[in-house]
Amino acid sequence: MKNGFVFSVLLIAGLLTYAASAQIQKVPRQSDIVTFGPNADRDIAMVTQYAKDITAGNTGQARRQLAANYRSYGPGVRDSANAEQWLAMWSERYKMQQDRKMTVYASLSTRVKEGPLKGDWVMLWFDYSALSVSEGKTITVPVQLTAKLDNGKIVQERIYYDGLSPLISLGWTVAPPQTAKK
């Protein structure tokens, strides 16, 4: 009886161990998922020129670098636009800003080999600055732009930036909310 109990416990433990190990997925190595983009220099130059064209107000030239199915996302989760909406937003921004500049600090080109993000990607880290016409002050915003490329065109771009930076540049302050006294 004792041997039967020990055998049953060992059998159950073995089955549980096998089931658990069968469900653990092998974590892929980075080199199995991503590699440097095969056209890294060309792709980085193209995305950098696109960002410079947007900054300089050359929306016609920027438009030529976008694919027909282009989408822009960010900085918020629900923020997205097609090419026409994106360029129209920039055209409105030009009316409120002067002396726009872009200073690139770093760039990276990578190819995702598989999965939903498969494709060639370029990342730029830069500062965008402009003189606010209404405020008479220069704002500077750190930006991270990630663009997915297909056939030499930008099909998707995601922009992340510190939304508080422009407000602080304009003199805004942040105060904690008022709390009710007990």
Backbone as CSV, one residue per row, in Angstrom:
resi,resn,N_x,N_y,N_z,CA_x,CA_y,CA_z,C_x,C_y,C_z
1,MET,0.822,-1.181,0.000,0.000,0.000,0.000,0.870,1.251,0.000
2,LYS,1.887,1.239,0.873,2.779,2.385,0.968,3.497,2.618,-0.356
3,ASN,3.955,1.520,-0.991,4.648,1.653,-2.272,3.709,2.177,-3.347
4,GLY,2.450,1.738,-3.314,1.456,2.208,-4.277,1.212,3.708,-4.125
5,PHE,1.143,4.195,-2.865,0.932,5.617,-2.603,2.120,6.428,-3.109
6,VAL,3.332,5.960,-2.794,4.536,6.668,-3.231,4.601,6.681,-4.751
7,PHE,4.287,5.534,-5.369,4.294,5.473,-6.835,3.273,6.445,-7.419
8,SER,2.076,6.543,-6.845,1.031,7.446,-7.328,1.468,8.900,-7.203
9,VAL,2.066,9.245,-6.065,2.542,10.620,-5.857,3.623,10.958,-6.868
10,LEU,4.566,10.046,-7.078,5.642,10.283,-8.039,5.088,10.374,-9.464
11,LEU,4.116,9.542,-9.789,3.515,9.578,-11.116,2.801,10.913,-11.352
12,ILE,2.027,11.347,-10.381,1.312,12.624,-10.496,2.311,13.780,-10.588
13,ALA,3.338,13.770,-9.744,4.353,14.822,-9.786,5.047,14.838,-11.149
14,GLY,5.357,13.670,-11.677,5.990,13.594,-12.983,5.091,14.132,-14.087
15,LEU,3.806,13.771,-14.046,2.863,14.271,-15.042,2.699,15.786,-14.952
16,LEU,2.614,16.311,-13.736,2.498,17.760,-13.559,3.747,18.480,-14.066
17,THR,4.908,17.907,-13.784,6.157,18.502,-14.259,6.207,18.494,-15.779
18,TYR,5.800,17.377,-16.374,5.786,17.287,-17.834,4.802,18.290,-18.432
19,ALA,3.608,18.379,-17.862,2.593,19.303,-18.383,3.071,20.749,-18.262
20,ALA,3.688,21.081,-17.133,4.181,22.450,-16.933,5.298,22.768,-17.920
21,SER,6.214,21.843,-18.112,7.328,22.116,-19.024,6.859,22.173,-20.474
22,ALA,5.802,21.447,-20.812,5.277,21.488,-22.175,4.636,22.836,-22.472
23,GLN,4.143,23.528,-21.436,3.485,24.812,-21.637,4.450,25.983,-21.586
24,ILE,5.649,25.772,-21.096,6.646,26.844,-21.048,7.235,26.997,-22.441
25,GLN,7.115,28.192,-22.979,7.637,28.441,-24.308,9.096,28.843,-24.222
26,LYS,9.839,28.400,-25.182,11.235,28.793,-25.251,11.297,30.282,-25.567
27,VAL,12.043,31.036,-24.794,12.210,32.459,-25.034,13.214,32.627,-26.171
28,PRO,12.771,33.235,-27.269,13.687,33.373,-28.404,14.796,34.368,-28.112
29,ARG,15.921,34.158,-28.742,17.036,35.089,-28.623,16.751,36.305,-29.491
30,GLN,17.320,37.430,-29.126,17.101,38.660,-29.882,17.471,38.471,-31.348
31,SER,18.573,37.800,-31.610,19.022,37.625,-32.992,18.081,36.735,-33.801
32,ASP,17.205,35.984,-33.126,16.199,35.188,-33.838,15.020,36.065,-34.279
33,ILE,14.838,37.204,-33.646,13.675,38.053,-33.900,14.031,39.297,-34.707
34,VAL,15.148,39.944,-34.366,15.523,41.188,-35.046,16.966,41.128,-35.531
35,THR,17.236,41.940,-36.528,18.586,42.107,-37.053,18.706,43.547,-37.539
36,PHE,19.892,43.976,-37.876,20.042,45.303,-38.449,19.366,45.322,-39.816
37,GLY,18.760,46.444,-40.146,18.121,46.577,-41.452,19.152,46.452,-42.558
38,PRO,18.839,45.728,-43.623,19.818,45.537,-44.702,20.127,46.831,-45.466
39,ASN,19.208,47.799,-45.413,19.415,49.087,-46.073,19.429,50.206,-45.029
40,ALA,20.104,49.963,-43.926,20.049,50.844,-42.761,20.389,52.294,-43.088
41,ASP,21.496,52.528,-43.749,21.901,53.908,-44.031,20.882,54.622,-44.912
42,ARG,20.415,53.943,-45.956,19.426,54.536,-46.853,18.117,54.813,-46.100
43,ASP,17.652,53.839,-45.308,16.392,53.986,-44.590,16.456,55.108,-43.556
44,ILE,17.565,55.182,-42.814,17.727,56.252,-41.815,17.753,57.612,-42.515
45,ALA,18.475,57.705,-43.632,18.545,58.976,-44.373,17.155,59.383,-44.860
46,MET,16.357,58.430,-45.339,15.024,58.741,-45.857,14.095,59.227,-44.745
47,VAL,14.081,58.542,-43.609,13.202,58.948,-42.511,13.674,60.274,-41.914
48,THR,14.969,60.474,-41.825,15.498,61.749,-41.332,15.102,62.882,-42.269
49,GLN,15.200,62.663,-43.588,14.798,63.689,-44.547,13.303,63.969,-44.440
50,TYR,12.511,62.938,-44.263,11.062,63.114,-44.077,10.790,64.013,-42.866
51,ALA,11.443,63.723,-41.741,11.245,64.528,-40.522,11.716,65.967,-40.749
52,LYS,12.814,66.143,-41.470,13.295,67.491,-41.791,12.306,68.220,-42.693
53,ASP,11.734,67.506,-43.664,10.740,68.120,-44.553,9.513,68.569,-43.766
54,ILE,9.044,67.735,-42.855,7.898,68.117,-42.014,8.249,69.355,-41.201
55,THR,9.419,69.345,-40.579,9.853,70.473,-39.754,9.950,71.759,-40.572
56,ALA,10.463,71.650,-41.793,10.679,72.833,-42.638,9.409,73.314,-43.335
57,GLY,8.334,72.538,-43.252,7.104,72.936,-43.913,6.993,72.448,-45.346
58,ASN,7.841,71.527,-45.742,7.811,70.961,-47.091,6.854,69.768,-47.130
59,THR,5.563,70.023,-46.941,4.602,68.921,-46.864,4.482,68.158,-48.182
60,GLY,4.669,68.826,-49.310,4.625,68.137,-50.609,5.724,67.097,-50.719
61,GLN,6.928,67.480,-50.311,8.054,66.546,-50.339,7.845,65.434,-49.311
62,ALA,7.354,65.771,-48.140,7.089,64.755,-47.112,6.044,63.759,-47.610
63,ARG,5.010,64.248,-48.290,3.934,63.382,-48.795,4.464,62.332,-49.748
64,ARG,5.454,62.675,-50.555,6.033,61.729,-51.517,6.757,60.573,-50.830
65,GLN,7.077,60.729,-49.561,7.782,59.676,-48.828,6.829,58.753,-48.069
66,LEU,5.523,59.017,-48.165,4.521,58.222,-47.459,3.822,57.259,-48.414
67,ALA,3.574,56.041,-47.939,2.849,55.046,-48.721,1.367,55.407,-48.775
68,ALA,0.658,54.860,-49.726,-0.776,55.134,-49.883,-1.567,54.723,-48.641
69,ASN,-1.132,53.678,-47.965,-1.833,53.186,-46.764,-1.206,53.699,-45.460
70,TYR,-0.487,54.799,-45.518,0.202,55.386,-44.358,-0.762,55.664,-43.199
71,ARG,-0.288,55.404,-41.973,-0.992,55.778,-40.748,0.033,56.315,-39.759
72,SER,-0.350,57.379,-39.083,0.448,57.946,-37.995,-0.272,57.642,-36.698
73,TYR,0.487,57.262,-35.675,-0.071,56.959,-34.366,0.703,57.717,-33.299
74,GLY,-0.017,58.228,-32.310,0.632,58.789,-31.151,0.476,60.284,-31.049
75,PRO,0.770,60.818,-29.890,1.379,60.101,-28.779,0.372,59.299,-27.955
76,GLY,-0.904,59.612,-28.053,-1.893,58.877,-27.276,-2.296,57.587,-27.951
77,VAL,-2.862,56.682,-27.179,-3.265,55.378,-27.685,-4.279,55.519,-28.821
78,ARG,-5.187,56.465,-28.705,-6.246,56.611,-29.707,-5.921,57.638,-30.793
79,ASP,-4.748,58.246,-30.749,-4.371,59.241,-31.742,-3.878,58.539,-33.013
80,SER,-4.589,58.747,-34.104,-4.115,58.212,-35.381,-4.629,59.100,-36.509
81,ALA,-3.918,59.043,-37.634,-4.293,59.872,-38.780,-3.763,59.236,-40.052
82,ASN,-4.468,59.482,-41.166,-3.928,59.078,-42.461,-3.019,60.208,-42.948
83,ALA,-2.435,60.042,-44.122,-1.459,61.029,-44.612,-2.058,62.424,-44.757
84,GLU,-3.266,62.516,-45.316,-3.883,63.827,-45.530,-4.185,64.519,-44.205
85,GLN,-4.709,63.767,-43.239,-4.999,64.337,-41.920,-3.716,64.775,-41.222
86,TRP,-2.694,63.969,-41.315,-1.405,64.249,-40.673,-0.778,65.524,-41.239
87,LEU,-0.744,65.623,-42.564,-0.128,66.793,-43.194,-0.974,68.047,-42.994
88,ALA,-2.296,67.906,-42.942,-3.168,69.054,-42.656,-2.924,69.566,-41.240
89,MET,-2.724,68.643,-40.292,-2.425,69.051,-38.914,-1.125,69.854,-38.877
90,TRP,-0.119,69.407,-39.622,1.145,70.141,-39.655,0.967,71.503,-40.320
91,SER,0.147,71.569,-41.358,-0.095,72.861,-42.019,-0.714,73.861,-41.049
92,GLU,-1.597,73.410,-40.196,-2.181,74.281,-39.164,-1.121,74.681,-38.134
93,ARG,-0.267,73.746,-37.788,0.797,74.023,-36.813,1.752,75.092,-37.334
94,TYR,2.013,75.104,-38.653,2.927,76.089,-39.231,2.428,77.512,-38.993
95,LYS,1.119,77.691,-38.921,0.551,79.018,-38.699,0.838,79.524,-37.281
96,MET,1.070,78.604,-36.349,1.274,78.969,-34.946,2.745,78.968,-34.540
97,GLN,3.630,78.513,-35.445,5.038,78.363,-35.101,5.931,78.985,-36.165
98,GLN,7.059,79.472,-35.711,8.093,79.985,-36.603,9.430,79.409,-36.158
99,ASP,10.419,79.541,-37.009,11.785,79.139,-36.678,11.837,77.694,-36.155
100,ARG,11.193,76.777,-36.883,11.157,75.363,-36.481,12.512,74.722,-36.773
101,LYS,12.977,73.909,-35.812,14.272,73.228,-35.964,14.164,71.810,-35.418
102,MET,15.030,70.967,-35.949,15.095,69.587,-35.498,16.563,69.233,-35.291
103,THR,16.887,68.695,-34.124,18.252,68.264,-33.833,18.218,66.774,-33.532
104,VAL,18.774,65.959,-34.442,18.778,64.502,-34.285,19.957,64.103,-33.401
105,TYR,19.674,63.244,-32.415,20.717,62.770,-31.507,21.136,61.339,-31.791
106,ALA,20.184,60.520,-32.233,20.508,59.119,-32.488,19.495,58.541,-33.464
107,SER,19.916,57.482,-34.142,19.024,56.785,-35.063,19.401,55.312,-35.080
108,LEU,18.430,54.499,-35.475,18.650,53.057,-35.532,17.743,52.472,-36.600
109,SER,18.268,51.545,-37.378,17.469,50.816,-38.356,17.506,49.343,-37.965
110,THR,16.340,48.719,-37.961,16.262,47.319,-37.581,15.233,46.605,-38.446
111,ARG,15.394,45.324,-38.574,14.418,44.495,-39.278,13.853,43.489,-38.282
112,VAL,12.533,43.499,-38.138,11.849,42.500,-37.324,11.548,41.331,-38.247
113,LYS,12.004,40.138,-37.881,11.955,38.989,-38.777,10.602,38.283,-38.811
114,GLU,9.827,38.380,-37.729,8.572,37.626,-37.680,7.581,38.294,-36.748
115,GLY,6.356,37.848,-36.825,5.321,38.350,-35.931,4.588,39.550,-36.498
116,PRO,3.716,40.143,-35.690,2.873,41.240,-36.175,3.648,42.519,-36.521
117,LEU,4.860,42.666,-36.029,5.670,43.858,-36.321,6.722,43.588,-37.401
118,LYS,6.578,42.480,-38.114,7.545,42.092,-39.141,7.738,43.229,-40.143
119,GLY,8.997,43.513,-40.444,9.306,44.541,-41.423,10.531,45.343,-41.033
120,ASP,10.809,46.367,-41.827,11.954,47.256,-41.598,11.483,48.498,-40.850
121,TRP,12.217,48.856,-39.803,11.854,49.971,-38.924,13.043,50.915,-38.757
122,VAL,12.740,52.206,-38.645,13.759,53.217,-38.337,13.291,53.988,-37.122
123,MET,14.198,54.217,-36.178,13.909,55.011,-34.990,14.810,56.232,-34.965
124,LEU,14.213,57.388,-34.715,14.964,58.641,-34.579,14.676,59.228,-33.205
125,TRP,15.708,59.724,-32.561,15.572,60.460,-31.307,16.063,61.872,-31.588
126,PHE,15.186,62.852,-31.371,15.566,64.224,-31.699,14.812,65.223,-30.825
127,ASP,15.297,66.452,-30.854,14.592,67.573,-30.236,13.942,68.375,-31.343
128,TYR,12.695,68.747,-31.136,11.973,69.627,-32.045,11.783,70.935,-31.310
129,SER,12.143,72.029,-31.940,11.938,73.328,-31.299,11.283,74.285,-32.294
130,ALA,10.507,75.215,-31.748,9.828,76.210,-32.573,9.458,77.394,-31.705
131,LEU,9.362,78.538,-32.338,8.915,79.747,-31.653,7.396,79.777,-31.708
132,SER,6.755,79.812,-30.554,5.298,79.936,-30.487,4.939,81.380,-30.814
133,VAL,4.200,81.574,-31.913,3.862,82.918,-32.364,3.032,83.647,-31.309
134,SER,2.054,82.985,-30.732,1.161,83.647,-29.774,1.848,83.972,-28.448
135,GLU,2.806,83.153,-28.043,3.462,83.346,-26.754,4.792,84.087,-26.871
136,GLY,5.393,84.070,-28.041,6.691,84.716,-28.220,7.818,83.973,-27.535
137,LYS,7.609,82.689,-27.257,8.631,81.878,-26.586,8.949,80.664,-27.438
138,THR,10.192,80.203,-27.304,10.604,78.996,-28.011,10.300,77.782,-27.147
139,ILE,9.682,76.801,-27.773,9.417,75.536,-27.084,10.370,74.484,-27.648
140,THR,10.792,73.581,-26.800,11.635,72.465,-27.219,11.011,71.187,-26.670
141,VAL,10.866,70.206,-27.551,10.219,68.951,-27.178,11.107,67.779,-27.595
142,PRO,11.483,66.905,-26.646,12.191,65.686,-27.037,11.194,64.722,-27.690
143,VAL,11.612,64.151,-28.828,10.718,63.303,-29.618,11.405,61.981,-29.934
144,GLN,10.615,60.920,-29.947,11.065,59.621,-30.445,10.094,59.231,-31.552
145,LEU,10.602,59.083,-32.769,9.799,58.718,-33.932,10.229,57.331,-34.387
146,THR,9.274,56.438,-34.550,9.534,55.100,-35.064,8.719,54.929,-36.331
147,ALA,9.375,54.621,-37.442,8.700,54.498,-38.737,8.916,53.108,-39.309
148,LYS,7.827,52.518,-39.803,7.907,51.238,-40.510,7.942,51.535,-42.005
149,LEU,8.872,50.887,-42.697,9.061,51.124,-44.125,8.653,49.899,-44.933
150,ASP,8.156,50.166,-46.135,7.844,49.098,-47.070,8.062,49.653,-48.471
151,ASN,8.900,48.994,-49.236,9.216,49.435,-50.602,9.689,50.888,-50.651
152,GLY,10.506,51.278,-49.686,11.080,52.612,-49.682,10.133,53.726,-49.280
153,LYS,8.975,53.383,-48.732,7.989,54.377,-48.284,7.649,54.129,-46.828
154,ILE,7.241,55.182,-46.140,6.810,55.055,-44.747,5.349,54.621,-44.747
155,VAL,5.077,53.469,-44.148,3.701,52.970,-44.081,3.074,53.234,-42.720
156,GLN,3.920,53.430,-41.737,3.413,53.636,-40.381,4.448,54.433,-39.602
157,GLU,3.947,55.321,-38.768,4.870,56.047,-37.899,4.222,56.192,-36.537
158,ARG,5.034,56.039,-35.532,4.592,56.208,-34.151,5.474,57.267,-33.525
159,ILE,4.823,58.252,-32.916,5.551,59.372,-32.335,5.271,59.416,-30.839
160,TYR,6.336,59.519,-30.096,6.234,59.631,-28.642,6.980,60.891,-28.229
161,TYR,6.354,61.691,-27.386,7.036,62.877,-26.890,6.481,63.239,-25.522
162,ASP,7.233,64.062,-24.847,6.849,64.541,-23.529,5.874,65.689,-23.714
163,GLY,4.597,65.423,-23.525,3.574,66.440,-23.729,3.636,67.599,-22.760
164,LEU,4.306,67.414,-21.640,4.418,68.492,-20.662,5.522,69.491,-21.031
165,SER,6.521,69.032,-21.797,7.642,69.912,-22.160,7.225,71.226,-22.812
166,PRO,6.323,71.215,-23.817,5.955,72.497,-24.422,5.258,73.429,-23.446
167,LEU,4.441,72.871,-22.562,3.729,73.707,-21.597,4.698,74.354,-20.607
168,ILE,5.666,73.586,-20.143,6.669,74.128,-19.228,7.502,75.194,-19.943
169,SER,7.818,74.942,-21.234,8.559,75.937,-22.023,7.800,77.260,-22.119
170,LEU,6.466,77.174,-22.066,5.633,78.369,-22.153,5.345,78.984,-20.782
171,GLY,5.918,78.408,-19.721,5.775,78.986,-18.390,4.695,78.356,-17.520
172,TRP,4.057,77.312,-17.997,3.042,76.641,-17.188,3.721,75.946,-16.014
173,THR,2.977,75.771,-14.950,3.465,75.025,-13.798,2.465,73.923,-13.470
174,VAL,2.928,72.955,-12.747,2.078,71.841,-12.331,1.938,71.907,-10.814
175,ALA,0.720,71.861,-10.352,0.456,71.894,-8.909,-0.358,70.670,-8.530
176,PRO,-0.153,70.144,-7.343,-0.952,68.991,-6.919,-2.412,69.405,-6.739
177,PRO,-3.318,68.467,-6.890,-4.733,68.800,-6.712,-5.030,69.203,-5.269
178,GLN,-6.012,70.035,-5.113,-6.435,70.424,-3.765,-7.093,69.226,-3.110
179,THR,-6.746,68.991,-1.849,-7.353,67.876,-1.133,-8.249,68.440,-0.035
180,ALA,-9.337,67.741,0.180,-10.279,68.178,1.225,-9.651,67.971,2.594
181,LYS,-9.838,68.968,3.472,-9.282,68.854,4.824,-10.272,68.068,5.674
182,LYS,-9.723,67.242,6.551,-10.558,66.418,7.435,-10.897,67.147,8.694
